[in-house]
Amino acid sequence: MESNALEQWKQRLQRQLADDISDCWLVNGEVTIEVKTENLIAVARRLRDEDGLHFEQLMDLCGVDYLAYGKGEWETEHASSAGFSRAVEQGQQDAEIKWTKTRFVVVYHLLSITNNQRLRVRCNVPDKSLMIPSVTSVWAAANWYEREAFDLFGIRFENHDDLRRLLTDYGFSGHPFRKDFPLIGQVEIRYDATEKRCVYEPVSIEPRTLVPKVIRHDSRYQSEQEESN
């Protein structure tokens, strides 16, 4: 869809859902709307059923953890979107990135087969309860996606009829996609031939920073480096 048509559709979507959404924006050719928790089910039904919308299919649902958003593992006070260039371009001022909303967000990716359109829906998860309504009553495909978000992030979905872990073990402790979950895990498992069962033990790997601080060779700066040598 062309940019003008996308902008017009975004504006029409804003007018149609004005009373139920808190924000709407267009980035990189995709329209995103933000919905409050208390309006989620009402908006979901409208997106599925109303004329001009007809988002019949839920393509994906995922959790997002914004803990320490904008911060890196390097020794720096702030992060930037400048990427590699901040390591080689002197005097560059980096814009500080801050996150002011809830730590966890659930993102829904919808498809309208009728209108051949896609839409992203964001819902901020309350920090205290970590619970938002389940959309399984609107899109049945959300069932396992919500179980996955519960398993990996600890986000709970109210009125889900079978909210159990999906990917981790029955006795697993914690939620591995949270930013404060250790990358090496909390326990390791091995098969004990003597006891003839799987045994959990403390992790034997030492924690370390996994993001290397590397300045790569860049063709833009090779000529300057050669001259200086």
HELIX and SHEET records of a PDB file:
HELIX    1   1 SER A    3  GLN A   16  1                                  14    
HELIX    2   2 THR A   37  ASN A   39  5                                   3    
HELIX    3   3 LEU A   40  ASP A   49  1                                  10    
HELIX    4   4 GLY A   83  ALA A   87  5                                   5    
HELIX    5   5 ALA A  142  PHE A  153  1                                  12    
HELIX    6   6 SER A  219  SER A  228  1                                  10    
SHEET    1   A 5 ILE A  21  VAL A  27  0                                        
SHEET    2   A 5 GLU A  30  VAL A  35 -1                                        
SHEET    3   A 5 GLN A 117  ASN A 124  1                                        
SHEET    4   A 5 PHE A 104  SER A 112 -1                                        
SHEET    5   A 5 GLN A  57  ASP A  65 -1                                        
SHEET    1   B 2 MET A 131  PRO A 133  0                                        
SHEET    2   B 2 ARG A 156  GLU A 158  1                                        
SHEET    1   C 2 VAL A 187  ASP A 192  0                                        
SHEET    2   C 2 ARG A 197  PRO A 202 -1                                        
END                                                                             
